[in-house]
Amino acid sequence: MLGEKGDFITSPEISQIFGELLGIWFVSEWMATGKSPAFQLVELGPGRGTLAEDILRVFSQLGSVLRSCDISVHLVEVSEKLSETQAATLTKEKAPLERHTGAPMYMKGVTKSGLPIYWYRDLRDVPKGYSFYLAHEFFDALPIHKFQKTPQGWREVLIDIDPQASDRLRFVLAPGATAAEAFIQPDEARDHVELSPDAGVVIQELAQRISLKGGAALIADYGHDGTKTDTFRGFCSHRLHDVLTAPGTADLTADVDFSYLRRMAQGRVAALGPLQQQTFLKNMGIDVRLKVLLDKSDEPSLKQQLLQGYDMLMNPKKMGERFNFFALLPHQRLLGTNCQMNTRQSEPSASSVAGFGELTWR
C-alpha cells in the first residue's frame, strides 16, 4: 500500500531531508530540556521504517552530542507484515530478532547503529519514561464517526446495504441519537463533523505521559483546525476511490481535526500548531540542508531527485500547505520565555521551540 506501486507515498519516502530535520527537532528539544541521560524514541505507525531510519542516521551523525545519552527505539505497529519490513530497514542483519508471541512487546532487535529496538501493538504497552513521540500520517488513518446536523439535531452518518442493489453500500443517517454524539461540542458551528474517539484516547495517553515524565510529541499530518467538514475519502493506486466500493482494497483516510486533538489533551500539556509544513521545515533549515546536499552531489540525476523532493514537500500546491505540524510539550517547557501561549489560537506562540520558531543551536 506504500510507495510508488501502492496507494500513496509519504514525505519520508519522497526525501531524506524530511526525516533528517525531524531528527534535528528531537535533538533540539532534548538539548533545550536539559540533556536527559536517557530517552525513548517512540514512533506510532512507522510505515516501512524510512522515517525512523533517517532520524537514527542523524542521531549517529550527532554522536558527539548524544554520546552520553542512553537511547532506545520503540515502534507501535499492529501489522505483522509491516513490522517485518521495518526490521529489515532498521536492524543489523547479523543480529537475530527475538520474537515474543502473545507478549505486549512482541519483537526485539538491535538497530544498525547499535540501539535496542522494540515492537508493540499498543502505545499503552510502551514503557513509561522520558520519551519523544512521533506520529507521521498516523492519526489520519484512525477510524472516525461522521455527523450531520439536521432539523432534529445531530445525526450520525452510518453505512447500510443499498436496498436497490444488495451488492452495494450506501450512507444513511441514524434515525435517532447515538452514543458518539457526546464528542460533539455544544457550540459546534459546522453542519458536518468528523471525530475520532481513537485519536482522543491516543492524545490523552500522550498528554498524560508527557506531563508526568517529560519529553514531547511531534505530530505531522494533513488536517485543519476545526474548519473542514466532509473529508473522508479513499485512495487506490494514487487516485481518489469511492470509499464504499470494494472495501478493503483502498486506503481510507480523513483529515485530522487538530482543534479536537488540542481539546483532547485537556490542558495537561501545551499544544503548538497546527503549522503548515512549508513553514515548519523552513524554520528547521530545509533550505540550508538542501544546499549542502546539492553541493556534495556530483550526479545530475541525484540533484534532480533532491530538487523534486524539495518541491513536493514545500510547494503550497503540493504538500507545503496541506500538511501540518502539531506538538505536545510539558507546560514548563514554555516557562521562562517571553511568549504567552493561548491554547485556543492556531498559530504557535512559543518561538523558543524549533520548527514553530527558527531553529537555534545553543
N, C-alpha and C positions, 0 to 999 in steps of 0.2 A: 504493500500500500504506500510505501515511502519511496521517494526518488523519481527519476525521470520516467521509469516504467510503471510507476504506481499511480495513486490518485492525487497526490500533492507533494510538493517539495518545501522543506522548511529552511529558515535562514541559515542554520549551521551547514546544511547541505550545499548552500549557494556560495559561501565564502568563509574561509578560515578566520578572517578578521573578526567576524561576529563573535565567535567563541573566545577569541583572544581578549577582546575588550571586556567580555563578561568575566573572564578570569582576573583581569586587572581590577574590575569592580570589587570582587570578593577580597582581593589582597588589600585594596584601598580601605575597605571597611574594617578588615582585620587590624590594619595599622591604626586607623582612626579610633578604634575602641580599645587600644592598649596592648595589642600584640599578645593575645592569649597564648599560653604554652601549647594548646591543642584546639583543633576544631574539626567538626564533621562537615564534609560537603555532601549535601543530600539533594538528589535530583528526582523530581516526580515525572514519570513518563519519559524516560531518556531516549526514546526512539531507537536509532541504530547505534547510539553511543558517540556520535560525531561531536556533539557539543561538549560532552564530558572530556573527550579526547583532547579537544582544543584547549579547554580550561586547564587540564592537567599538564599540558605542554607548557603553558605559561607558568604554572607553579614550579615546574622543573627549571625553566629559564631564570626564575627568580629565586633559585635555591639559596643564594647568599642572604636573601631577606628572610626566607622561610626556614632556614636550616635548623633553627632551634624549636620549630613548631611540629607537633605530632599530628599529622593529617590522616584522616580515614575517609573513604568514599562509600556512600550508602545510596543505592538505587531502588526506587519504588516502582516495580514493574509487575503487572498481572499476567502479561503474555509470556509463556514459556519460550515460544519461538523467538520473540524479540530479546529476551534475556540471553539467549544463546548468541545472538548476533552482537549484543553489547559486549559479552565476554570475549568474543573473537576480536572485537575492536580494541578493547581496553586492557586485556590481561596478557601476561607473559605466556608464550607458547609452552615453555618447558615447566611452568608451574601448574600442576593439575588443579582443577576446580574441585572444591568439596561441595557435595550436594546433601541436603538435609530434608528428606521427604516429610511433609506434614509439619515442619517446624516454621515458626514465623520468619526466621532468616533461612531461606531455602537454598541459597548458594553463596559460596565464599571463594575468594581468589586473591591474587596479587596483581596490581597494575604493572604496566611496563616500566614505570618509574619506581616500583617497589613499595607502593602504598597498599594497605589492606583494603579490599573492596567487598561489599556485601549486597545481597539482593533480598528484597522484601515485597510482599503483596499489598501491604497497607502501611501508610505513614505512621500509624499508631504503634507499629511494631519496631520502628527505628528507635534505638536508644536515645533517651532524652539527654541533652548536653548542649554545650555551646556549639551552635551549628549555623551554616549558611545554606539556605534552601533555595532551590532553583526550580521554577515551573515555566518551561517554554512550550507554548502551544499545548498546554495540559488542560486548562480549565475549559477551553472551547469544546473539548471532546466529552465533557461530562453530561449526563442526562439533564434535560430541562423539563419544566412544566410551562405550558403556554396558557395565557388567559386573555379573554376578550371581554371588553366592557359592553354590557347590554342594558336595555331599559330596566331589566330586572336585577341589575347588579353584575358583578364579575362572574363569568362562567369559564370553566376550564375547557381548553381545546383538547379533545380526545380523538383517538383513531378507531375507526369502525370498518366493518366489511361493507362494501358498496352493494346495496340491495339490487342495483341494476346489473351488476356483474360480480359474481361470487369470487372471482379470482383477483379482484382489485380492492384496494383500500381507499378510504376517504376520511377527511377531517369532519368532526361533528362537535357541537357544543354540548357540554354536560347539561342535563335537564335541571339540575339544582346545584347548590353549593357543594364544593369538595374540600377535603381537609387541607390541601396545599394552598388554599386561598389565604391561609394565615401568614404567608410570606409576603403578601402584597401590602405596601404601606397605605395607611388611611388617606394620606394626601396625594396619592399617585395621580398624576395629571394625564398620563398616556392612556390611550384606549386599547392598547395591546401590550402585554408584558411577558417576558420570558425570564424565569427564575430557576436556579439550580440549587436545591437543598444540599446535594452532594458537595457542591462548591462551598456552601456555607459551613459545612462540617469540616472540610479541609482547612478553610481560613481560620476557623475557631481553634483548631488544633495547632496551627502555625502560630497564631497570636498568643495562645497560652504558653507554648514552648519558648517563644522569643521573649515574652515578658518575664518568665521565670529564670531562663538560662542564658539569655543574651543571644547575639548573632543577628541575622537579618534574613529576609526572604525577598527574592527578586522574581517578579512575575512578568513575562513578556507574552503578549497575545494580541490578536485583533479584537477590538471591542469598542466600548463607548462609555460615557459617564452618566448613564441613566437617560439617554436621549432617544435611542433607537427602539423600534418596536418588533416587527417580524423579521428575524434574521436567520431562522432555521433553514438550512439548505444542505444539499448533498453534492459531493464531487466524485466523479468517476473518470479516471484517465485524464485528469486536469480539466474536465468540463463539468459545468453545472448539471446536476442529475436530480430528477424528481425523487424526493425523499420517500415517497410511498410506493415507488416502483422497484421491484426486485430487492426488498430489504435484505441487508446482509452483504450486498455486493458493492456498496459505495461507502465512502467516508461521510459521516453525518457530523455537522458542526453548527454551532450558534455563537454569535458574537458574545464576548464576555461583558457583562454589566459591572463595570468597576465600582459604580456607586453602591451596588449590592455587596460587593466584596468588602468595601470600606465599612459598610453598615454591620456586616457580619463579624468584623474584628472587634466590635463593641467597645471601642475606645481603649482596649488593653494595650495596644501598640500604636505608634504613629504610622500613618499611611501617606505615602508620597505618590503623586501621579493621579491618573494616567498622564504620561508624557509621550508625545509622538516619537516613534523610533528614530526618525532622522535627527531630531533634536538631542535625544539621549546619546546616540552614537557619535554625533558631532562633539558633544560635551566630553565624551570619553576619549576623543582624539583620533577618530577614524581617518581623518584626512592625513594626519602625520604618519599613522601606521601604513596607509596605502602608499604614500610616497617612499617610505623605507623599503617596502616590498617591491615596488616598481624599480627602484634604484638597484636592488640586489638581483633582479631578474634579467637574464640575457636572452630569454626566449620570447619572441613576439607573441606566440600563442598563449603563454602564461600571463604576459602583460594584458592581453586582450581579455583573458578569463578574469583577472583581478578587476579590471575596469567594468566589465559586465556585471560581476558580482556586486561591486560598489553601487552601480546604478540601480540594480534590483533592490538593494537594501535601503537606499537613500532617496530615490526618486519618489516625489509625492504621489505620482500616478501609479506607482507600483506598491512597494511595502512601506515607503517612508512615512506616510501619514495613516495608513490603515492599521499598522501595528503600534502598540503602546507598551510602555514600561510602567510598572507599578511596584512599590516597595513597602515592606513592613519592617519597622525598626523599633527598638525599645525607646520609650519616651526620653529616657536620659541621654540617648544618643544626640538629641537635638538641643539639649540644655547647654548653656554656655555660649551659644551663638546669639547673634543679634536678630535672628529671624523669629518671627512669630508664626506659628502654624495654625491654620484654620482647617479642621478636618473635613469641612464641607466643600472647600474650594478644590477645583480640578488642577490648577497649576501648582507645582511644587513650590514651597516657600523655604525649604532648608537647603540653601546654596552650599552648605558645607558637605553635602552628600554627593559624591561623584556621580556624574550622569545627569542628576537633577540640577546640578550646577557644574561649572567647569572642573575637570579633574586637576587636582594639585597634589604633588608629592611633597611630603614633609620629611 
